[in-house]
Amino acid sequence: MDSTEDQNMDNVNRLSVDGKEILLVGTAHVSRESAEFVKTFIEKEAPDTVCVELCPTRLHSLRDNDRWRNMDIVRVIKEKKSLLLLMNLILASFQKKMAEKFKIQPGQEMLNAVEAAEKIEAVVVPADRDIQTTLARVWRSMGFFEKVKFIFQLLFSLGGSDDITEEDIEKMKQEDILKTLLSDVKKSHPVMERVLIDERDMYLAGEIANAPGNKIVAVVGAGHVPGIKRYINSGSRTGKGELNRIPPGGNLMKSLKWIIPAAIVVIIAAGFLLEGKGGGTDMIWAWVLANAVFGGLGAIAALAHPLTILASIAAAPLTSLNPVIAAGWVSGLVEAFSRKPKVKDLESIPTDIMTIKGFWKNNVIRILLVVIFTNLGSTVGTMTAVPLMLRVIN
């Protein structure tokens, strides 16, 4: 064995659970050495089952290079998944930039594991929690200002992998790719450590321990190995149902969706009663202008189509009073029909997601930005309008 193989073998952990032999292999997600080692190791060990740190959705995405062509952007907007899709794209960008720098496909070690398993006719188990569930649980754990900070940190992270060295890649053998991408956010929001790492450690441990066969090879990012070992050895593995549950929005937030519009109506009515027609009219103008200006600025920041900007300006004052419709949904749909994404937009997503310029150039990605930025602008407009309206009352 050469020194490289010896080093890779150091990342192999042999566990025994309920009569099963589990070989837990820790890898770096963008390391050529890890990808090559995984393939030869599985072929040598010939396990009954191979578990990989992928959910079925991510496995399908890695194996289907044409997946973007099947995207229905209008459906994404209507199902309120614009932000989740954008988060997925930014994660893909971060990983792809690192991988291209070191000439290896993102997730290659997982693909190698799957291909090696199929070659020896072993069972393949995508053992990770669905990425959409993980990101949704992260999102639900944040307050409004944390969400705003989170969005901008994600966007600015697009240029953050340019200075990564080979030594940094080796350090990533001790860290999860999601944790690396969101490290700055995690500092100000520690609960993300639980959602991104601890919960997934528990989920992976349960899937690996319950996988079929007597000999199991599990290929995971090395950052997950200590947690998986701890949960497997202790037997404290929470059921999938709880870990897959999307926390409902807080009762306060649900109530505010109705309370705020009602309060605005009451304030305007008070303006008419206390200050007369002029005062009430001034309040209405303050509400309309604040929402229209900031909603429009959100669309402009996303480089939206002129019709979309006008739609955002018109929609924001009205949708802010409607708990079931968001300004971003209106502007996103207008943008989708004004600049209908073409095949070339879908095909170039993997390239365009790698730069900030590409994000704003690609029609598909820009639609997502329009939805998110218009919603943010509309929210800021509401927060700005209320104190302006209250100033009318002497």
C-alpha positions in Angstrom: 0.0 0.0 0.0 1.3 3.5 -0.9 1.1 6.4 1.5 -2.0 7.8 -0.3 -3.9 4.6 0.1 -2.8 4.3 3.7 -4.1 7.8 4.3 -7.5 6.9 2.7 -7.7 3.7 4.7 -7.4 5.8 7.8 -10.8 7.3 6.8 -12.4 3.8 6.9 -14.3 2.9 10.1 -15.4 -0.6 10.8 -18.5 -1.0 12.9 -20.7 -3.9 14.0 -24.4 -3.4 14.5 -27.0 -6.1 15.0 -24.8 -8.7 13.3 -24.1 -6.4 10.4 -20.6 -5.3 9.3 -20.6 -1.6 8.4 -17.7 0.0 6.7 -18.0 3.8 7.0 -15.9 5.6 4.5 -15.2 9.3 5.0 -14.5 11.3 1.8 -13.8 14.8 0.5 -16.6 15.8 -1.9 -14.3 17.3 -4.5 -11.2 15.2 -4.0 -9.8 13.1 -6.9 -8.1 10.8 -4.4 -11.3 10.2 -2.5 -13.2 9.4 -5.7 -10.7 6.9 -7.0 -10.3 5.2 -3.6 -14.1 4.7 -3.2 -14.4 2.8 -6.4 -11.4 0.4 -5.7 -12.5 -0.1 -2.1 -16.0 -1.1 -2.9 -14.9 -3.5 -5.7 -12.3 -5.0 -3.2 -14.7 -5.4 -0.3 -17.7 -6.6 -2.4 -20.5 -5.6 0.1 -24.1 -6.6 -0.1 -25.2 -2.9 0.1 -23.7 0.5 -0.7 -25.1 3.6 1.1 -24.2 7.0 -0.3 -24.6 10.5 1.2 -27.2 11.5 -1.4 -31.0 11.8 -1.4 -32.8 10.2 -4.3 -33.3 13.7 -5.8 -29.6 14.6 -5.7 -28.6 11.2 -7.1 -31.0 11.7 -10.0 -29.6 15.2 -10.6 -26.0 13.9 -10.7 -26.8 11.2 -13.2 -29.1 13.3 -15.4 -27.2 16.1 -17.1 -30.4 17.2 -18.9 -32.5 17.7 -15.8 -32.6 21.5 -16.2 -34.5 21.2 -19.5 -37.5 19.7 -17.7 -37.8 22.6 -15.3 -41.2 24.3 -15.1 -40.4 27.7 -13.8 -44.1 28.8 -13.6 -44.8 25.8 -11.4 -41.9 26.6 -9.2 -43.3 30.1 -8.5 -46.8 28.8 -7.9 -45.6 26.2 -5.5 -43.6 28.9 -3.6 -40.3 27.1 -4.2 -38.4 29.9 -5.8 -36.0 30.4 -2.8 -35.4 26.7 -2.3 -34.5 26.3 -6.0 -32.2 29.3 -5.8 -30.5 27.9 -2.7 -30.0 24.6 -4.6 -28.5 26.5 -7.5 -26.1 28.4 -5.3 -25.0 25.2 -3.5 -24.4 23.6 -6.9 -22.4 26.6 -8.0 -20.2 26.5 -4.9 -19.5 22.8 -5.4 -19.1 23.0 -9.2 -16.6 25.9 -9.0 -14.4 23.9 -6.6 -14.7 20.8 -8.6 -13.8 22.4 -11.9 -10.8 24.1 -10.4 -9.5 20.6 -9.5 -10.8 18.8 -12.6 -13.4 16.6 -10.9 -17.1 16.4 -11.3 -19.1 17.4 -8.2 -20.1 14.3 -6.2 -17.8 12.1 -8.3 -17.0 10.0 -5.3 -20.7 9.3 -4.8 -21.2 8.5 -8.5 -18.1 6.2 -8.3 -19.6 4.4 -5.3 -23.0 3.9 -7.1 -21.2 2.6 -10.3 -19.0 0.3 -8.3 -22.1 -1.0 -6.4 -23.9 -1.7 -9.7 -20.9 -3.4 -11.1 -20.9 -6.0 -8.3 -24.7 -6.0 -8.2 -24.9 -4.6 -4.7 -28.0 -2.8 -3.4 -27.7 1.0 -3.7 -29.3 3.1 -0.9 -29.4 6.9 -1.2 -29.2 7.5 2.6 -29.3 11.2 3.0 -32.4 13.3 3.8 -33.9 15.1 0.9 -32.1 18.4 0.2 -35.3 20.3 -0.1 -36.3 19.2 3.4 -33.0 20.2 4.9 -33.0 23.6 3.3 -36.7 24.1 4.2 -35.9 23.3 7.9 -33.0 25.7 7.8 -35.2 28.5 6.4 -38.0 27.9 8.9 -35.4 28.2 11.7 -34.7 31.9 10.9 -36.3 35.2 11.6 -36.9 37.8 8.9 -33.6 39.8 9.2 -31.7 36.5 9.4 -33.3 35.4 6.2 -32.4 38.6 4.4 -28.8 38.3 5.6 -28.8 34.6 4.6 -29.9 35.4 1.0 -27.2 38.0 0.5 -24.5 35.9 2.0 -25.5 33.1 -0.3 -25.3 35.4 -3.3 -21.9 36.8 -2.3 -20.6 33.3 -1.7 -20.5 32.8 -5.5 -17.1 34.3 -5.6 -15.8 32.7 -2.5 -14.2 29.6 -3.9 -11.7 31.3 -6.2 -8.8 31.2 -3.7 -9.3 27.6 -2.5 -6.1 25.6 -2.6 -5.4 21.8 -2.6 -4.7 22.1 1.1 -8.1 23.6 1.7 -9.7 20.7 -0.2 -7.9 18.3 2.1 -9.2 20.2 5.1 -12.7 19.8 3.7 -12.4 16.1 4.4 -13.3 17.2 7.9 -16.3 19.3 7.0 -19.6 19.0 5.2 -20.1 20.9 1.9 -23.3 22.6 3.2 -21.6 23.6 6.4 -18.7 25.0 4.4 -21.0 27.1 2.1 -23.0 28.4 5.1 -20.2 28.8 7.6 -20.6 32.6 7.8 -24.3 32.3 8.3 -23.9 29.6 10.9 -21.8 31.9 13.1 -24.8 34.2 13.6 -27.4 31.4 13.7 -26.0 28.4 15.6 -29.2 26.4 15.2 -28.1 25.7 11.6 -25.4 23.4 13.0 -28.2 21.2 14.3 -30.2 21.2 11.0 -27.3 20.9 8.6 -25.1 18.4 10.5 -26.6 16.8 13.6 -30.0 16.0 12.1 -28.4 14.6 9.0 -25.9 12.6 11.0 -28.9 11.0 12.8 -30.8 10.5 9.6 -27.8 8.9 7.8 -27.1 6.7 10.8 -30.6 5.3 10.8 -30.6 4.7 7.0 -27.2 3.0 7.2 -28.0 0.8 10.2 -31.3 -0.3 8.7 -29.9 -0.9 5.2 -30.4 -4.5 3.9 -27.5 -7.0 3.8 -24.9 -8.3 6.2 -22.0 -6.2 4.8 -22.6 -2.5 4.1 -20.2 0.1 2.8 -21.4 3.7 3.5 -19.7 6.5 1.6 -20.2 9.9 3.3 -18.4 13.2 3.7 -15.8 12.9 6.4 -17.4 15.6 8.4 -20.4 13.3 9.1 -18.4 10.3 10.3 -18.0 11.2 14.0 -21.8 11.9 14.3 -22.9 8.8 12.4 -20.6 6.6 14.5 -22.0 8.2 17.7 -25.6 7.6 16.7 -25.0 4.1 15.3 -23.1 3.0 18.4 -25.6 4.5 20.9 -28.7 3.3 19.0 -30.3 6.8 19.5 -31.7 7.3 16.1 -34.8 9.4 15.7 -37.4 8.1 13.3 -37.4 9.5 9.7 -40.9 10.9 10.2 -39.7 13.5 12.7 -36.5 14.4 10.8 -38.5 14.8 7.5 -41.1 17.0 9.1 -41.2 20.6 7.8 -41.8 22.8 10.9 -45.0 24.8 10.3 -44.7 28.6 10.3 -45.1 30.0 13.8 -48.5 31.0 15.0 -47.2 34.6 15.4 -46.2 34.8 11.7 -49.5 33.2 10.6 -51.4 35.7 12.7 -49.3 38.7 11.5 -50.3 37.9 7.9 -53.8 38.9 8.8 -53.1 41.3 11.7 -50.9 43.6 9.7 -53.3 44.3 6.8 -56.1 44.7 9.3 -54.0 47.2 11.3 -53.2 49.1 8.1 -56.9 49.5 7.4 -57.6 50.6 11.0 -54.7 53.2 10.8 -56.1 54.6 7.5 -59.6 54.7 9.0 -58.2 56.5 12.0 -56.5 59.0 9.7 -59.8 59.9 8.1 -61.6 60.1 11.5 -58.9 62.2 13.3 -57.4 64.2 10.5 -60.2 64.4 8.0 -60.1 63.5 4.3 -56.7 65.1 3.8 -55.1 63.0 6.6 -56.6 59.8 5.4 -55.6 60.5 1.8 -52.0 61.3 2.9 -51.9 57.9 4.7 -53.1 56.1 1.6 -50.4 57.8 -0.5 -47.7 57.0 2.1 -48.8 53.3 1.9 -48.9 53.2 -1.9 -45.7 55.0 -2.5 -43.6 53.2 0.1 -44.7 49.8 -1.1 -44.5 50.7 -4.8 -41.1 52.2 -4.6 -39.5 49.4 -2.6 -41.3 46.7 -4.6 -40.1 48.3 -7.8 -36.6 48.7 -6.5 -36.6 44.9 -5.7 -37.5 44.1 -9.3 -34.9 46.6 -10.6 -32.2 45.0 -8.4 -33.0 41.7 -10.1 -32.7 43.4 -13.6 -36.3 42.6 -14.3 -38.1 43.4 -17.6 -39.7 46.9 -17.7 -43.2 45.3 -17.6 -42.2 43.3 -14.5 -41.0 46.5 -12.8 -44.3 48.1 -13.5 -46.2 45.0 -12.3 -44.1 45.1 -9.1 -44.9 48.7 -8.5 -48.6 48.1 -9.1 -48.8 44.9 -7.2 -46.8 45.7 -4.0 -49.3 48.1 -2.4 -52.2 45.6 -3.1 -50.5 42.3 -2.3 -49.2 43.7 1.0 -52.8 43.9 2.1 -53.6 40.4 0.9 -52.3 37.5 3.1 -52.5 34.9 0.4 -50.7 36.7 -2.5 -47.1 38.0 -2.5 -45.8 40.7 -4.8 -43.0 38.5 -5.8 -45.3 35.8 -7.2 -47.0 38.4 -9.4 -43.7 39.9 -10.6 -42.2 36.4 -11.1 -45.0 35.3 -13.3 -44.9 38.5 -15.4 -41.1 38.1 -15.8 -41.6 34.5 -16.9 -44.1 35.5 -19.6 -42.2 38.7 -20.6 -38.9 36.9 -21.0 -39.8 33.3 -21.6 -36.9 31.1 -20.8 -35.4 29.4 -23.8 -33.7 26.1 -24.2 -30.3 27.8 -24.1 -31.2 29.3 -20.7 -32.0 25.9 -19.3 -28.9 24.4 -20.9 -26.5 27.1 -19.6 -27.7 27.0 -16.0 -24.8 24.8 -14.8 -22.4 27.4 -16.3 -24.3 30.6 -15.4 -24.7 29.6 -11.7 -20.9 29.9 -11.3 -20.8 33.7 -11.4 -22.8 36.6 -10.1 -23.0 38.0 -13.7 -24.3 34.7 -14.9 -27.1 34.7 -12.3 -28.4 38.0 -13.5 -27.9 37.1 -17.2 -29.8 33.7 -17.2 -33.5 34.2 -17.7 -34.5 31.2 -15.5 -32.3 32.3 -12.6 -33.3 35.9 -13.0 -37.0 35.0 -12.5 -36.1 33.5 -9.2 -34.2 36.6 -8.2 -37.2 38.7 -9.3 -39.5 36.7 -7.0 -37.2 36.9 -4.0 -36.1 40.6 -4.4 -39.6 41.9 -5.1 -40.9 40.1 -1.9 -38.0 41.6 0.1 -38.7 45.0 -1.3 -42.4 44.8 -0.6 -41.7 43.8 3.0 -39.3 46.7 3.4 -42.0 49.0 1.9 -44.5 47.8 4.5 -42.1 48.4 7.3 -41.3 51.9 5.9 -44.9 52.9 5.2 -46.3 52.3 8.8 -44.2 54.9 10.6 -44.8 57.4 7.7 -48.6 56.8 8.1 -48.5 57.3 11.8 -46.7 60.6 11.5 -49.8 62.0 9.8 -51.7 61.7 13.1 -50.7 64.7 15.2 
